[in-house]
């Protein structure tokens, strides 16, 4: 562990605490190690760093005042929601302020006629649907962590979920965002109307990982709950057949409500955990869901069944009621925590590839398992080609962590090589910052940095995340030529 990173500048810390306590109550400014330690990592826990100070504002005005004070002191600021992210996007800066929005968790308004809700950033994703349920409405994006993840974090990472194929990512389900800049000024992006004049800055802030402004209020779309939903659980004796079947469903002009895939190591892990009734002999399983009216669902289920059968599925189970549908989905929804039962740690990747290249990439991942001596169960948003390889390792072993990072880097670079991208819904954070050098040219990266500087000239908001410096990319290129790999940003680890 790099202890030097953890050494605090007591003078700077004292200045920060004094400035923040002039804005917030004393109990909302944390600086002792025992109080800041719970904030040292997000869901990607292989990387850790203690923040110098944690600030816990309760409203929009306090957020802006905190940011204004940090700018005056030239302190880096990292905004954080529920801390469930999987790319290190909310990892604290050891010489800065961790700005927790967890106390801003009120649903400010819910309009069932307009089908919108105004919420603070700390509101849990699932809480929005729970509040809208009495009106027959819900919020469509449903990350697997929806029971805990916050809507502000969803905006920062442009989160998706198992139903994003039909209903879209966060960017497709948010109408308006209020945010505070590093200067302490409020900006309002988007509109409750279908269009807003000027540049589409709402889309720009989606997935910006807190590097442009800090979100303080979000207006989300609500959609009617479908009359019914049913899911097909299809078994395949070959992983590539299952991947091709997912592509065939889309090619047939069908857009399922959900189209998910798990390989055999993943299904075996989750079946032991949740007992979803999965076929453990299958090399891969597909979950294909249809929702709508009873007639629409009946027709779509029949069409999907025919496509899956023609694609090589040897067994089908179709949910007969809501309880069985939720049971089938429970395994996929609990795939990540299930890995904790079979491995001390796992590293969840998030590349996206063209559906037709799924089989090729799966074979590549199998080769990487042998190369690095690490197991890697796979779960996928198969409908949109979003991969989630789960590399199993022990974070207490530095050599295993090194091999895990190298394994992950090769998977991401393979995703780029086949025409894909390094992320689909988890963001870049620190996890994928090296591969951004592969994804984009120096000129493109400089344009990204110019956008960053337009919002945050001194680069105080979530620095050293998402967009790599050109110097880092040059070093990364030299390491590739030499046959090595550039280490990840120097941060404390287990």
C-alpha positions in Angstrom: 0.0 0.0 0.0 1.3 3.4 -0.8 1.2 5.0 2.6 2.5 8.3 1.3 -0.8 8.9 -0.4 -2.6 8.7 3.0 -0.4 11.3 4.7 -2.5 14.4 5.3 -1.4 18.0 5.3 -2.7 19.1 8.7 -2.6 22.7 7.8 -4.7 22.2 4.6 -7.0 19.9 6.5 -7.5 22.5 9.3 -8.3 25.1 6.7 -10.8 22.9 5.0 -12.5 21.9 8.2 -12.8 25.5 9.3 -14.2 26.7 6.0 -16.7 23.8 5.8 -17.9 24.2 9.4 -18.7 27.9 8.6 -21.3 26.4 6.2 -22.4 23.1 7.7 -23.1 21.9 11.3 -20.1 20.3 13.0 -21.6 16.8 12.7 -21.8 17.3 8.9 -18.0 17.8 8.5 -16.0 14.6 9.1 -12.2 14.5 9.3 -11.1 11.9 11.8 -9.9 8.6 10.2 -12.6 6.5 11.9 -15.3 8.8 10.4 -13.8 9.1 6.9 -12.9 5.4 6.5 -16.4 4.3 5.4 -16.0 6.6 2.4 -12.6 5.2 1.2 -14.0 3.2 -1.7 -17.0 2.5 -3.8 -18.2 -0.9 -5.1 -14.9 -1.3 -6.9 -13.2 -2.0 -3.6 -9.8 -3.0 -5.0 -8.9 0.7 -4.9 -9.0 2.7 -1.7 -8.1 6.2 -0.6 -9.1 8.2 2.5 -10.6 11.6 1.9 -9.1 14.5 3.8 -12.6 15.7 4.7 -16.1 14.5 4.2 -18.9 17.1 3.8 -22.6 16.1 4.1 -24.8 18.9 2.9 -28.6 18.7 3.3 -29.8 20.9 0.5 -28.9 22.6 -2.8 -27.8 25.9 -1.2 -25.3 24.0 1.1 -23.9 22.1 -1.9 -23.2 25.4 -3.7 -21.6 27.0 -0.7 -19.4 24.0 -0.1 -18.2 24.0 -3.8 -17.6 27.8 -3.6 -15.4 27.3 -0.5 -13.5 24.4 -2.1 -12.8 26.5 -5.2 -11.5 29.4 -3.0 -9.1 26.9 -1.2 -8.3 25.1 -4.5 -9.4 21.8 -3.0 -10.3 18.8 -5.2 -13.9 17.7 -4.8 -15.4 14.2 -5.4 -19.2 13.9 -5.3 -20.6 10.7 -4.0 -24.0 9.1 -3.9 -24.6 5.6 -2.4 -21.1 4.4 -3.3 -22.4 1.4 -5.3 -20.4 2.4 -8.5 -18.2 -0.2 -10.1 -15.5 1.8 -11.9 -13.9 3.9 -9.1 -15.7 7.0 -10.2 -16.5 8.1 -6.6 -13.1 7.2 -5.2 -12.0 10.0 -2.9 -9.0 12.3 -3.5 -6.6 12.0 -0.6 -6.0 15.7 -0.5 -9.5 16.9 -1.1 -13.2 16.9 0.0 -15.6 14.0 -0.4 -19.0 15.6 -1.0 -21.6 13.1 0.0 -25.1 13.7 -1.2 -26.6 10.8 0.8 -28.7 13.2 3.0 -30.5 14.7 0.0 -33.0 12.0 -0.4 -36.4 13.6 -0.7 -38.9 13.0 -3.5 -39.8 16.7 -4.1 -42.8 16.2 -6.3 -44.6 13.4 -8.3 -47.1 14.3 -11.0 -48.9 11.2 -12.2 -50.7 13.1 -15.0 -47.5 14.5 -16.5 -45.8 11.2 -15.6 -42.7 12.9 -14.0 -41.1 13.0 -10.6 -38.7 15.6 -9.2 -36.1 14.1 -6.8 -33.0 14.9 -4.9 -29.8 13.1 -5.9 -29.7 10.8 -2.9 -33.0 9.2 -3.6 -32.7 5.4 -4.2 -33.5 4.3 -7.7 -36.1 1.8 -6.4 -37.7 4.3 -4.1 -38.9 6.3 -7.2 -40.8 3.3 -8.5 -42.2 2.5 -5.0 -43.5 6.1 -4.8 -45.0 5.9 -8.3 -46.6 2.4 -7.9 -50.0 3.6 -6.5 -50.5 5.5 -9.8 -49.6 2.5 -11.9 -46.3 4.0 -12.9 -42.6 3.2 -12.4 -39.1 4.4 -13.3 -37.7 2.1 -16.0 -33.9 2.0 -15.6 -33.2 -0.8 -13.1 -29.5 -1.4 -12.3 -29.0 -4.6 -10.3 -28.1 -2.4 -7.4 -31.4 -0.5 -7.7 -32.4 -1.3 -4.1 -29.4 0.8 -2.9 -28.0 3.0 -5.7 -28.9 6.7 -5.9 -30.4 8.5 -8.8 -27.6 11.1 -8.7 -25.1 8.3 -9.1 -27.2 6.9 -12.0 -26.9 10.3 -13.7 -23.2 10.5 -13.1 -22.6 7.1 -14.7 -25.5 6.9 -17.1 -26.6 3.7 -15.5 -28.7 1.1 -17.3 -30.1 -2.3 -16.1 -31.7 -5.4 -17.4 -34.6 -3.6 -19.1 -32.5 -0.8 -20.8 -32.7 -2.6 -24.2 -36.4 -1.5 -24.5 -36.7 1.4 -22.1 -33.2 3.0 -22.5 -30.5 4.1 -20.1 -30.7 7.0 -17.6 -30.1 9.5 -20.4 -33.3 8.4 -22.1 -35.4 8.7 -18.9 -34.3 12.1 -17.4 -35.9 15.3 -18.6 -34.1 17.9 -16.5 -31.2 18.3 -14.2 -30.3 21.1 -11.8 -26.6 21.2 -10.9 -24.1 23.4 -9.2 -20.8 24.3 -10.8 -17.4 24.5 -9.0 -18.0 28.3 -8.9 -21.1 27.7 -6.7 -23.5 28.7 -9.5 -26.7 26.9 -10.3 -27.4 25.6 -13.8 -30.5 24.0 -15.2 -30.1 21.6 -18.1 -33.0 20.2 -20.1 -36.7 20.8 -19.7 -40.0 19.1 -18.9 -40.9 19.7 -22.5 -39.9 17.3 -25.2 -37.2 19.6 -26.5 -35.2 22.5 -25.2 -33.5 25.3 -27.1 -29.7 25.5 -27.4 -27.1 22.8 -27.2 -28.1 19.5 -25.5 -26.1 20.0 -22.4 -28.4 17.6 -20.5 -27.0 14.7 -22.5 -23.5 16.1 -21.9 -23.8 15.9 -18.1 -25.2 12.3 -18.3 -22.3 10.0 -17.7 -19.9 12.9 -16.9 -19.0 11.3 -13.6 -19.2 14.5 -11.6 -16.4 16.1 -13.6 -18.5 19.1 -14.9 -21.0 19.9 -12.1 -22.6 18.4 -9.0 -26.2 17.3 -9.6 -28.7 18.6 -7.0 -32.1 17.8 -8.5 -33.3 15.4 -11.2 -36.7 15.3 -13.1 -37.3 11.8 -14.3 -39.8 10.2 -16.6 -42.3 7.7 -15.3 -43.8 5.1 -17.5 -47.0 3.0 -17.1 -46.5 -0.4 -15.6 -47.3 -3.0 -18.3 -50.4 -5.1 -17.8 -48.4 -8.3 -17.9 -44.9 -9.6 -18.3 -43.5 -13.1 -19.0 -40.0 -14.4 -19.4 -38.6 -17.3 -21.4 -35.7 -19.1 -19.8 -33.9 -20.9 -22.7 -31.0 -23.3 -22.3 -28.2 -23.9 -24.7 -25.4 -26.5 -24.9 -23.0 -24.0 -26.4 -22.2 -20.4 -25.3 -21.7 -19.2 -28.9 -25.1 -20.5 -29.9 -26.7 -18.5 -27.1 -24.9 -15.4 -28.2 -26.0 -15.9 -31.7 -29.5 -16.5 -30.5 -29.6 -13.1 -28.8 -28.5 -11.5 -32.0 -31.2 -13.5 -34.0 -34.0 -12.2 -31.7 -33.0 -8.6 -32.4 -32.5 -9.4 -36.1 -36.1 -10.7 -36.2 -37.3 -7.2 -35.4 -38.2 -8.0 -31.8 -37.2 -5.7 -29.0 -37.6 -7.6 -25.8 -38.2 -5.9 -22.5 -35.1 -7.7 -21.3 -32.6 -10.0 -23.0 -29.9 -11.3 -20.7 -27.4 -14.1 -20.8 -25.3 -16.1 -18.3 -22.7 -18.7 -18.9 -22.5 -22.0 -16.9 -20.0 -20.8 -14.2 -22.3 -17.8 -13.5 -25.5 -19.9 -13.4 -24.0 -22.4 -11.0 -22.8 -19.7 -8.7 -26.2 -17.9 -8.5 -28.2 -21.1 -8.3 -26.4 -22.1 -5.1 -27.2 -18.6 -3.8 -30.8 -17.9 -4.8 -32.2 -21.2 -6.1 -33.8 -19.7 -9.2 -34.4 -23.1 -10.8 -31.7 -22.8 -13.5 -30.5 -25.7 -15.6 -27.0 -26.4 -14.3 -26.1 -28.6 -17.3 -26.6 -25.8 -19.8 -23.5 -24.1 -21.2 -25.5 -20.8 -21.2 -28.9 -19.5 -20.4 -30.9 -16.7 -22.0 -33.6 -14.7 -20.3 -36.0 -13.1 -22.8 -38.8 -11.0 -21.4 -41.9 -9.6 -23.1 -44.2 -7.0 -21.5 -47.4 -5.2 -22.6 -51.0 -6.4 -23.0 -51.7 -10.1 -22.6 -52.3 -10.4 -26.3 -49.0 -8.6 -27.2 -47.0 -10.7 -24.8 -48.6 -14.0 -26.0 -47.6 -13.1 -29.6 -44.1 -11.9 -28.8 -43.4 -14.9 -26.6 -44.4 -17.3 -29.4 -42.1 -15.4 -31.9 -39.1 -15.4 -29.6 -39.6 -19.1 -28.8 -39.5 -19.9 -32.5 -36.3 -17.8 -33.0 -34.6 -19.4 -30.0 -35.5 -22.9 -31.1 -34.2 -22.3 -34.6 -31.0 -20.9 -33.0 -30.3 -24.1 -31.1 -32.0 -23.8 -27.7 -32.6 -27.3 -26.4 -35.0 -26.5 -23.5 -37.5 -23.7 -22.7 -39.4 -22.7 -19.6 -41.9 -19.8 -19.8 -43.0 -18.1 -16.6 -46.6 -18.8 -15.8 -47.2 -16.1 -13.2 -45.5 -13.1 -11.7 -43.9 -15.1 -8.9 -42.2 -17.4 -11.4 -41.1 -14.5 -13.5 -39.4 -12.8 -10.5 -37.8 -16.1 -9.6 -36.2 -16.5 -13.0 -34.9 -13.0 -12.8 -33.6 -13.3 -9.2 -30.6 -15.3 -10.4 -29.5 -12.6 -12.9 -30.2 -9.8 -10.5 -28.1 -11.4 -7.8 -25.2 -12.5 -10.0 -22.7 -10.0 -8.6 -23.3 -10.8 -4.8 -23.4 -14.5 -5.6 -19.7 -14.3 -6.6 -18.9 -13.3 -3.0 -19.7 -16.9 -2.0 -17.1 -18.5 -4.3 -14.3 -15.9 -4.3 -12.8 -13.4 -1.8 -13.2 -10.6 -4.5 -14.3 -10.1 -8.0 -13.6 -7.4 -10.6 -16.6 -6.6 -12.7 -15.9 -5.4 -16.2 -18.2 -3.4 -18.5 -17.3 -3.5 -22.2 -19.8 -3.3 -25.0 -19.5 -5.1 -28.3 -21.5 -5.7 -31.5 -23.9 -8.6 -30.8 -22.6 -10.6 -33.8 -19.1 -10.6 -32.2 -20.3 -12.1 -28.9 -19.1 -15.6 -29.5 -15.6 -14.4 -30.6 -15.2 -12.3 -27.5 -16.3 -15.1 -25.2 -13.7 -17.4 -26.7 -11.2 -14.7 -26.1 -12.2 -14.4 -22.4 -11.8 -18.2 -22.1 -8.2 -17.8 -23.5 -7.5 -15.0 -21.0 -8.6 -17.3 -18.1 -5.9 -19.7 -19.1 -3.3 -17.0 -19.7 -3.8 -15.4 -16.3 -4.8 -18.4 -14.2 -8.1 -16.7 -13.1 -11.7 -17.8 -13.3 -14.2 -15.5 -15.1 -17.9 -16.2 -15.0 -19.8 -14.1 -17.5 -23.2 -12.3 -17.4 -24.4 -10.1 -20.2 -27.0 -7.6 -21.3 -27.0 -9.7 -24.4 -29.6 -7.6 -26.3 -27.3 -4.6 -26.5 -23.9 -6.4 -26.3 -23.0 -5.1 -22.9 -20.5 -7.6 -21.3 -20.0 -8.1 -17.6 -17.1 -10.5 -17.2 -16.6 -11.2 -13.4 -12.9 -11.9 -12.8 -12.4 -13.8 -9.5 -9.3 -13.0 -7.5 -8.0 -12.4 -4.0 -7.3 -8.7 -3.4 -5.0 -9.6 -0.5 -2.5 -11.0 -3.0 -0.9 -8.1 -5.0 0.2 -10.5 -7.7 -3.4 -11.6 -8.3 -4.6 -8.0 -8.4 -1.9 -7.2 -11.0 -3.0 -10.2 -13.2 -6.6 -9.2 -12.7 -6.0 -5.7 -14.0 -4.1 -7.0 -17.0 -6.8 -9.5 -17.7 -9.4 -6.8 -17.6 -7.4 -4.5 -19.8 -7.1 -7.1 -22.5 -10.9 -7.7 -22.4 -11.5 -4.0 -22.8 -9.0 -3.6 -25.6 -10.6 -6.6 -27.4 -14.0 -5.0 -27.1 -12.5 -1.9 -28.9 -10.9 -4.0 -31.5 -14.1 -5.7 -32.5 -15.9 -2.3 -32.9 -17.2 -1.9 -29.3 -16.4 0.5 -26.4 -14.9 0.3 -22.9 -18.1 0.9 -21.1 -21.8 0.4 -21.4 -23.2 1.6 -18.1 -20.6 1.6 -15.3 -18.6 4.6 -16.5 -14.8 4.9 -16.7 -13.6 6.2 -13.4 -10.1 5.0 -12.7 -10.8 1.5 -13.8 -10.8 2.0 -17.5 -8.7 5.2 -17.8 -5.8 3.5 -19.6 -8.1 2.0 -22.2 -9.5 5.4 -23.0 -6.1 6.0 -24.6 -7.0 3.1 -27.0 -10.6 4.1 -27.6 -9.9 7.7 -28.6 -7.2 9.7 -30.4 -5.1 12.4 -28.7 -7.1 15.0 -30.6 -10.4 13.6 -29.3 -9.2 13.4 -25.8 -8.0 17.0 -25.9 -11.5 18.0 -27.0 -12.9 16.2 -24.0 -10.5 18.0 -21.7 -11.5 21.3 -23.3 -15.1 20.6 -22.4 -14.0 19.8 -18.9 -12.1 23.1 -18.6 -15.1 25.1 -19.9 -17.0 23.9 -16.8 -14.1 23.6 -14.4 -11.0 25.5 -15.5 -8.9 24.5 -12.5 -10.0 20.9 -12.9 -11.0 20.5 -9.2 -14.1 18.4 -9.8 -13.3 14.6 -9.6 -9.8 15.1 -11.0 -7.8 12.3 -12.6 -10.9 10.3 -13.5 -12.6 9.4 -16.8 -10.5 11.4 -19.3 -6.7 10.5 -19.3 -4.0 13.1 -19.8 -2.1 13.0 -23.0 1.0 12.3 -21.0 -0.6 9.3 -19.5 -1.6 8.0 -23.0 1.9 8.6 -24.3 3.3 6.4 -21.4 0.6 3.8 -22.0 1.6 3.6 -25.7 5.3 3.2 -24.8 4.4 0.4 -22.4 2.4 -1.4 -25.1 5.3 -1.2 -27.5 7.6 -2.6 -24.8 5.3 -5.4 -24.2 4.3 -4.2 -20.7 1.3 -2.5 -19.2 1.0 0.9 -17.6 0.0 0.7 -13.9 -3.3 2.1 -12.8 -3.3 5.5 -11.1 -1.1 5.3 -8.0 -3.7 4.6 -5.3 -3.7 2.6 -2.0 -5.0 -0.9 -2.4 -5.6 -3.9 -0.1 
